[in-house]
Amino acid sequence: MTTFVALLRAVNVGGTGKLPMQDLKRLCERQGFANVRTYIASGNVIFESGKRESAVKAALEAALREYAGKEVGVLVRTAEEMQQVLAANPFEKLESNRTVACFLDDPPPKDTLRTVTGAQDEEVRLGKREIYVYYGANMAHSKLKIPAAKAGTARNMNTIAKLVELAAS
């Protein structure tokens, strides 16, 4: 069995995509996932499965589509991959609550940094299947646009650290 972390896109953010975490937990259990735990109400779930990442993603997306009546994007990482994302944070000496990793299904396109617009004091770096962003003091008023991140979902480093901790327990 592999421990996975699934990150749902646009769930319980800004009043959209309402999904009670109890429902998410039950939905995962119905997919045969074991030791299911959620973390905060923004679509983070940790579980164990004997399936491969692609099968986990497909099963969860299908179940969420049935539940919500619309597509809900899901990004999946193993516990080990989540630890690697945390360890690879290029902004580890900066405020973790202002630093995010935007999770993608595939590696960021090579032209990602050239397509970024609206940058003020933000810094952007590329990871394996992530885009790291440090927002600095302007986070609440950022105009930063990263086209390659549109299909992804972001979590700050505090949340990622907690998910790593939960996945290890």
Secondary structure, 3 states (H helix, E strand, C coil): CEEEEEEECCCCECCECCCCHHHHHHHHHHCCCEEEEEECCCCEEEEEECCCHHHHHHHHHHHHHHHHCCCCCEEEEEHHHHHHHHHCCCCCCCCHHHEEEEECCCCCCCCHHHHCECCCCCEEEECCCEEEEECHHHHHHCCCECHHHCCCEEEEHHHHHHHHHHHHC
